[in-house]
């Protein structure tokens, strides 16, 4: 057996194979504060237990986001300004509020008829058509259309949003030729949204681009950098998280057919069931902070300036926080998972992701449709997003 000292979370094979929990179980039990060397980097600490992840996420004074939120030391932002991901309180709150008001629960709920229509159209298009790829045809399309509408991007431009998201979300060889791919995609995103921005300045609409171009921070319009950073985070987060939640949720139900039976017998249980899908899938695997001072974690000293990575996927399988966490329990309640993060930087679009997932599985049940997985999932090669690249399925009327 590999020594716990040699467990390497930069190795992407366990994530690609869907077997990373074997690594995290050992780290939680044997090395809850784990040092990891990093190729071409300075290394990082990992925290894998539920309480430790919450502690790091909640203590911005000790664990700052200003040095980056991904493991690697890079930021894909525009003209120097920081996104909401890279700003600590008290500056974070006013900046986050600019978009948070557009995706608050009450406003998102007004989108329910639109979301339901998009779902029904997608289901109508594929029911009874034989085998197809759930990710390409449905899981990617639903959040793509909705985030496009929220941002104000025309429907015909949505395929570009999907391509840019894939290229920036990971360096999986199916999407990327290396770091330069993400840089090129970022620049294309900036060019696209700057053009859309000019249209909205001339003719405002009820969308996020209009809201952000008209927004002010401390009485001053948002700088070029703030706008660029916001477009990136809204586009990637708005697509990637929900896509992976839908795909991963379908796979979890396939692997636990009694859960499908439970939802069909109790349609109102979908709301609770979606929370278990979020816990189980953990669409965002990890986020990083940087220590601002020396701090002790499980008798190990984290030095000021060292990186600390929170593994939400591991926290969500911690038996110290969940009863029988290794089981997918569609009726799990309470379920205080960390699938949307924790603290000031919890997922901005959680309300939208929950609503899209709830309506998707509700419409499957209400319409008496059977969604059958017919082959193996191909997983994203990433330790940042829990992604599924392809998932073959059939959709039939029961």
QUIQUIQUI-V535129 format. One record per residue. N is the residue number from 1. RES is the residue in one letter. OMEGA is omega in whole degrees, 0 to 359 (none if undefined). Layout:
n=N res=RES omega=OMEGA
n=N res=RES omega=OMEGA
This chain:
n=1 res=X omega=178
n=2 res=X omega=175
n=3 res=X omega=180
n=4 res=X omega=178
n=5 res=X omega=185
n=6 res=X omega=178
n=7 res=X omega=190
n=8 res=X omega=181
n=9 res=X omega=169
n=10 res=X omega=173
n=11 res=X omega=187
n=12 res=X omega=183
n=13 res=X omega=179
n=14 res=X omega=179
n=15 res=X omega=180
n=16 res=X omega=180
n=17 res=X omega=183
n=18 res=X omega=183
n=19 res=X omega=181
n=20 res=X omega=181
n=21 res=X omega=177
n=22 res=X omega=178
n=23 res=X omega=184
n=24 res=X omega=178
n=25 res=X omega=178
n=26 res=X omega=181
n=27 res=X omega=179
n=28 res=X omega=185
n=29 res=X omega=190
n=30 res=X omega=185
n=31 res=X omega=185
n=32 res=X omega=169
n=33 res=X omega=192
n=34 res=X omega=176
n=35 res=X omega=182
n=36 res=X omega=171
n=37 res=X omega=187
n=38 res=X omega=177
n=39 res=X omega=179
n=40 res=X omega=179
n=41 res=X omega=186
n=42 res=X omega=179
n=43 res=X omega=183
n=44 res=X omega=171
n=45 res=X omega=174
n=46 res=X omega=169
n=47 res=X omega=191
n=48 res=X omega=178
n=49 res=X omega=184
n=50 res=X omega=184
n=51 res=X omega=180
n=52 res=X omega=178
n=53 res=X omega=178
n=54 res=X omega=180
n=55 res=X omega=181
n=56 res=X omega=182
n=57 res=X omega=186
n=58 res=X omega=187
n=59 res=X omega=183
n=60 res=X omega=179
n=61 res=X omega=181
n=62 res=X omega=184
n=63 res=X omega=188
n=64 res=X omega=174
n=65 res=X omega=190
n=66 res=X omega=180
n=67 res=X omega=179
n=68 res=X omega=182
n=69 res=X omega=172
n=70 res=X omega=186
n=71 res=X omega=181
n=72 res=X omega=179
n=73 res=X omega=176
n=74 res=X omega=175
n=75 res=X omega=180
n=76 res=X omega=182
n=77 res=X omega=188
n=78 res=X omega=192
n=79 res=X omega=171
n=80 res=X omega=181
n=81 res=X omega=183
n=82 res=X omega=175
n=83 res=X omega=178
n=84 res=X omega=177
n=85 res=X omega=189
n=86 res=X omega=179
n=87 res=X omega=178
n=88 res=X omega=169
n=89 res=X omega=6
n=90 res=X omega=183
n=91 res=X omega=185
n=92 res=X omega=187
n=93 res=X omega=180
n=94 res=X omega=180
n=95 res=X omega=179
n=96 res=X omega=184
n=97 res=X omega=182
n=98 res=X omega=179
n=99 res=X omega=183
n=100 res=X omega=180
n=101 res=X omega=181
n=102 res=X omega=180
n=103 res=X omega=176
n=104 res=X omega=188
n=105 res=X omega=183
n=106 res=X omega=181
n=107 res=X omega=179
n=108 res=X omega=181
n=109 res=X omega=178
n=110 res=X omega=178
n=111 res=X omega=187
n=112 res=X omega=179
n=113 res=X omega=179
n=114 res=X omega=180
n=115 res=X omega=180
n=116 res=X omega=179
n=117 res=X omega=178
n=118 res=X omega=179
n=119 res=X omega=181
n=120 res=X omega=178
n=121 res=X omega=179
n=122 res=X omega=179
n=123 res=X omega=179
n=124 res=X omega=184
n=125 res=X omega=189
n=126 res=X omega=180
n=127 res=X omega=177
n=128 res=X omega=183
n=129 res=X omega=182
n=130 res=X omega=185
n=131 res=X omega=176
n=132 res=X omega=180
n=133 res=X omega=182
n=134 res=X omega=185
n=135 res=X omega=184
n=136 res=X omega=190
n=137 res=X omega=184
n=138 res=X omega=187
n=139 res=X omega=179
n=140 res=X omega=187
n=141 res=X omega=184
n=142 res=X omega=180
n=143 res=X omega=180
n=144 res=X omega=179
n=145 res=X omega=184
n=146 res=X omega=178
n=147 res=X omega=174
n=148 res=X omega=179
n=149 res=X omega=181
n=150 res=X omega=180
n=151 res=X omega=183
n=152 res=X omega=179
n=153 res=X omega=177
n=154 res=X omega=183
n=155 res=X omega=183
n=156 res=X omega=179
n=157 res=X omega=185
n=158 res=X omega=177
n=159 res=X omega=177
n=160 res=X omega=178
n=161 res=X omega=180
n=162 res=X omega=180
n=163 res=X omega=180
n=164 res=X omega=179
n=165 res=X omega=180
n=166 res=X omega=184
n=167 res=X omega=181
n=168 res=X omega=187
n=169 res=X omega=181
n=170 res=X omega=173
n=171 res=X omega=175
n=172 res=X omega=185
n=173 res=X omega=175
n=174 res=X omega=184
n=175 res=X omega=193
n=176 res=X omega=172
n=177 res=X omega=181
n=178 res=X omega=184
n=179 res=X omega=182
n=180 res=X omega=178
n=181 res=X omega=180
n=182 res=X omega=179
n=183 res=X omega=180
n=184 res=X omega=178
n=185 res=X omega=178
n=186 res=X omega=181
n=187 res=X omega=178
n=188 res=X omega=177
n=189 res=X omega=180
n=190 res=X omega=181
n=191 res=X omega=182
n=192 res=X omega=186
n=193 res=X omega=175
n=194 res=X omega=176
n=195 res=X omega=178
n=196 res=X omega=178
n=197 res=X omega=180
n=198 res=X omega=177
n=199 res=X omega=183
n=200 res=X omega=176
n=201 res=X omega=180
n=202 res=X omega=183
n=203 res=X omega=183
n=204 res=X omega=178
n=205 res=X omega=179
n=206 res=X omega=180
n=207 res=X omega=186
n=208 res=X omega=178
n=209 res=X omega=177
n=210 res=X omega=181
n=211 res=X omega=183
n=212 res=X omega=180
n=213 res=X omega=178
n=214 res=X omega=186
n=215 res=X omega=176
n=216 res=X omega=176
n=217 res=X omega=185
n=218 res=X omega=177
n=219 res=X omega=182
n=220 res=X omega=177
n=221 res=X omega=181
n=222 res=X omega=179
n=223 res=X omega=177
n=224 res=X omega=182
n=225 res=X omega=178
n=226 res=X omega=180
n=227 res=X omega=180
n=228 res=X omega=182
n=229 res=X omega=180
n=230 res=X omega=181
n=231 res=X omega=180
n=232 res=X omega=186
n=233 res=X omega=180
n=234 res=X omega=182
n=235 res=X omega=183
n=236 res=X omega=182
n=237 res=X omega=181
n=238 res=X omega=179
n=239 res=X omega=194
n=240 res=X omega=187
n=241 res=X omega=183
n=242 res=X omega=178
n=243 res=X omega=183
n=244 res=X omega=176
n=245 res=X omega=180
n=246 res=X omega=181
n=247 res=X omega=180
n=248 res=X omega=177
n=249 res=X omega=177
n=250 res=X omega=179
n=251 res=X omega=179
n=252 res=X omega=178
n=253 res=X omega=177
n=254 res=X omega=181
n=255 res=X omega=180
n=256 res=X omega=188
n=257 res=X omega=177
n=258 res=X omega=178
n=259 res=X omega=175
n=260 res=X omega=180
n=261 res=X omega=180
n=262 res=X omega=180
n=263 res=X omega=180
n=264 res=X omega=179
n=265 res=X omega=183
n=266 res=X omega=183
n=267 res=X omega=180
n=268 res=X omega=181
n=269 res=X omega=181
n=270 res=X omega=182
n=271 res=X omega=178
n=272 res=X omega=181
n=273 res=X omega=179
n=274 res=X omega=178
n=275 res=X omega=177
n=276 res=X omega=175
n=277 res=X omega=179
n=278 res=X omega=178
n=279 res=X omega=187
n=280 res=X omega=183
n=281 res=X omega=187
n=282 res=X omega=187
n=283 res=X omega=173
n=284 res=X omega=186
n=285 res=X omega=190
n=286 res=X omega=169
n=287 res=X omega=185
n=288 res=X omega=169
n=289 res=X omega=175
n=290 res=X omega=182
n=291 res=X omega=178
n=292 res=X omega=180
n=293 res=X omega=174
n=294 res=X omega=182
n=295 res=X omega=180
n=296 res=X omega=174
n=297 res=X omega=178
n=298 res=X omega=175
n=299 res=X omega=175
n=300 res=X omega=185
n=301 res=X omega=172
n=302 res=X omega=184
n=303 res=X omega=175
n=304 res=X omega=180
n=305 res=X omega=179
n=306 res=X omega=182
n=307 res=X omega=178
n=308 res=X omega=183
n=309 res=X omega=176
n=310 res=X omega=179
n=311 res=X omega=180
n=312 res=X omega=181
n=313 res=X omega=178
n=314 res=X omega=178
n=315 res=X omega=182
n=316 res=X omega=175
n=317 res=X omega=184
n=318 res=X omega=179
n=319 res=X omega=175
n=320 res=X omega=183
n=321 res=X omega=184
n=322 res=X omega=175
n=323 res=X omega=181
n=324 res=X omega=185
n=325 res=X omega=180
n=326 res=X omega=178
n=327 res=X omega=172
n=328 res=X omega=184
n=329 res=X omega=188
n=330 res=X omega=180
n=331 res=X omega=182
n=332 res=X omega=179
n=333 res=X omega=0
n=334 res=X omega=184
n=335 res=X omega=183
n=336 res=X omega=182
n=337 res=X omega=177
n=338 res=X omega=183
n=339 res=X omega=175
n=340 res=X omega=180
n=341 res=X omega=183
n=342 res=X omega=174
n=343 res=X omega=186
n=344 res=X omega=186
n=345 res=X omega=174
n=346 res=X omega=188
n=347 res=X omega=180
n=348 res=X omega=184
n=349 res=X omega=183
n=350 res=X omega=180
n=351 res=X omega=180
n=352 res=X omega=180
n=353 res=X omega=179
n=354 res=X omega=183
n=355 res=X omega=180
n=356 res=X omega=180
n=357 res=X omega=181
n=358 res=X omega=182
n=359 res=X omega=179
n=360 res=X omega=182
n=361 res=X omega=176
n=362 res=X omega=181
n=363 res=X omega=174
n=364 res=X omega=181
n=365 res=X omega=183
n=366 res=X omega=183
n=367 res=X omega=178
n=368 res=X omega=181
n=369 res=X omega=177
n=370 res=X omega=178
n=371 res=X omega=186
n=372 res=X omega=174
n=373 res=X omega=188
n=374 res=X omega=180
n=375 res=X omega=184
n=376 res=X omega=174
n=377 res=X omega=170
n=378 res=X omega=188
n=379 res=X omega=178
n=380 res=X omega=177
n=381 res=X omega=188
n=382 res=X omega=171
n=383 res=X omega=178
n=384 res=X omega=176
n=385 res=X omega=172
n=386 res=X omega=187
n=387 res=X omega=170
n=388 res=X omega=183
n=389 res=X omega=177
n=390 res=X omega=176
n=391 res=X omega=182
n=392 res=X omega=182
n=393 res=X omega=165
n=394 res=X omega=178
n=395 res=X omega=184
n=396 res=X omega=172
n=397 res=X omega=183
n=398 res=X omega=none
